[in-house]
Amino acid sequence: MKKEFTMIRGYEAYRFTIIGFSEKKSYGEVYVSDSSHSTYVFRGTERQAVIKEAKKRMMFK
């Protein structure tokens, strides 16, 4: 599975790309790109938890 979405906060835009997580408790990765073209990778086995962690980290970077 591959999904992409964009989140805008203030003047910053974050592009999330979700790869994997095809089944419950399966492995996947979340790639987050910010406005400065830096890419961050978050990995794990529970999709909601990994996305939540990625959003939390990006808000406080």
C-alpha positions in Angstrom: 0.0 0.0 0.0 1.2 3.5 -0.8 -0.7 6.6 0.2 0.3 10.3 0.2 -1.2 13.3 1.9 -0.2 16.8 2.8 -0.6 18.6 6.2 -0.3 22.4 6.5 0.6 24.0 9.8 1.1 27.8 9.8 3.5 28.5 6.9 4.9 25.0 6.8 3.7 22.2 4.6 4.5 18.5 5.3 4.1 15.7 2.8 3.5 12.3 4.2 4.1 9.1 2.2 2.9 5.9 3.8 4.3 2.6 2.5 3.5 -0.8 3.8 1.0 -1.6 6.6 -0.9 -3.9 4.3 -2.3 -6.0 7.2 -3.0 -5.4 10.8 0.2 -5.3 12.8 2.3 -5.5 9.6 5.5 -3.5 9.1 5.5 -0.1 7.3 7.3 3.2 6.9 6.2 6.8 6.9 8.3 9.3 5.0 7.8 13.0 5.9 9.2 15.8 3.7 9.1 19.4 4.9 9.3 22.7 3.1 13.1 22.7 3.3 13.2 19.4 1.3 14.4 17.4 4.3 13.0 13.9 4.5 12.4 12.0 7.8 11.6 8.3 8.0 9.5 6.7 10.8 9.2 2.9 10.9 7.0 0.5 12.9 4.4 -2.2 13.0 1.3 -0.3 14.0 0.2 2.3 11.3 -1.8 4.7 13.6 1.0 4.8 16.2 3.7 5.5 13.6 1.7 8.3 11.9 0.9 9.8 15.3 4.6 9.7 16.3 5.6 11.3 12.9 3.1 14.1 13.3 4.1 14.7 16.9 7.8 14.9 16.0 7.2 17.2 13.0 5.3 19.7 15.2 8.1 20.0 17.6 11.2 19.9 15.3 
